[in-house]
Every structure is written in structure tokens, then in C-alpha cells.
Amino acid sequence: MKNFKNWIIIDKEGLVKTKVMLNHKDDRLREVIILKHFIKFYELAYGIKLPYNIIERDNPHDFTLGFYDKEKTFIEIVSISDKYWGHKIQNMKEKLEKLLNEKKINYPIIAFLPHNTNTRELKKIIKNLELDHSILDIERSVTIFREAKKKKGAIIKRLSGSELSIIVVDGEKLSLKDVINESIENKEIKGYKNIDKMILIVDDKFISYSRKEIEEILTLLAIENKDSLFKEIFIYSGYYSEDNGYSSLFSIFPIKKL
């Protein structure tokens, strides 16, 4: 099982984008997968072998690697996602993901549409999706979840197969750079004991921002975080992976590197 979700994002102009993202029902195991990918990346990119041995977990940072009688490596992971949706929409999305995982629906396609999308526009969008050969196995049945109108349990009854599920969302995007910087600053003020020896990994769980958009602001992020309290900072984007970290695809970029 390669642990991924294929998302479809439709912006206010009706432009359709897709994004394959690492997805795992167990957040702790997701962090272990990210750690394995990072250790592999670090050796390939910098020729430095980080220890695989986990000697502490969540104390208070995510991982302490190494051996008790030798120098240790400290790792903290912070997830960033689409904050602008608001708590109700975000909670609904998380519930939907949980249900998909429970029903073992491994390849759902979920579209996030602009607010006030009408039925006529929806039919046109679905037709365009069916004509797009890069998007496979889309059934004709469509489920629309409107948070304010659906009763508890309605989502469970409507889920079947790998149907196209559409969530209507509202709101404007925040600045991508500001969201990433805020996540780093929030971790800095926690005052970790070994923060000057700690590597921070920013876990990209954005649906609405593309990886290209992240790459375009890397230089600005590096400038604004060059004096960060963390020893090093990287941003991780996962596509898919087996639980053991193999058969995977991911990208990692440095924000601060010594």
C-alpha cells in the first residue's frame, strides 16, 4: 500500500489542478516515514549519514536519534496545511479522510470547489474532468458535501467505491510564505532545550498550494530564516510511500542549511 490521496483542486477561474500527496491514517507512522525519507535524502545530498536508531520519541521534540553514549541528532516535524478554510471545513475534510481510510478506499479523487458553484457549473466541471485522460477511474456519481446542510452520518451513507467527492469551500488564501514562516516561529517559541542542535522538517500538507509555488519562494524563506534558532530547516513534500519508507516518491528542499 503506497499511502497516498489524489486531490483535484478547482480554483475560482475553473482551472483544474491535481496533486498527489502522501496520506496515512496514523500520524505517528507518517512521521516515521518522513524521518526515513529525510535520513535517506541527507546522506545522498550531503554525504552525511544520520543515525537510524531512535532512542527517544516526543520528549518533547519528535525524535532523538543516535546512541546514549554518543552525540545525538534531534528532529522536530511541523505540519502545514490550508489554514484559510476555517475550522469547520478543515474538520469536515479530516473526517472525510478518516472515513476513506476506514473503508479502505485508497484512490479517491476529491475536488475542492469555489464557494457558490452552481449546478450548471458543476456539470461542466465534471464533464471536463471525464475528458481529462490524466485523471483515471472517475465514476459518474458525485457526492456534494455542504457542511451547513448535512446531518451527522450522511457522509458515511454516501461514500461508495472511488466516487468523485466534491467539497464546497469558501475563503481566500493566506500568503504561502507567511504561513510557513509562522509555523517555524511557533516552533521556535516553544523553547526546546537543544534547539541550536535541532533539525526542523516542515511537512507540506497543502492541497491548494502546488510544490512549484513552494519552490518559487525558497530563496525568500532562506533569507528570512537564516538566523533561525534551529540548526537546520527543510521543507518536505511527500507523494507516496510504503510504510517502511520504500517504494516512495518525495522532495526535500533546504530553507536553512549549515
Order of alpha helices (4+ residues) and beta strands (2+ residues): beta-beta-alpha-beta-beta-beta-alpha-beta-alpha-beta-alpha-beta-alpha-beta-alpha-alpha-beta-beta
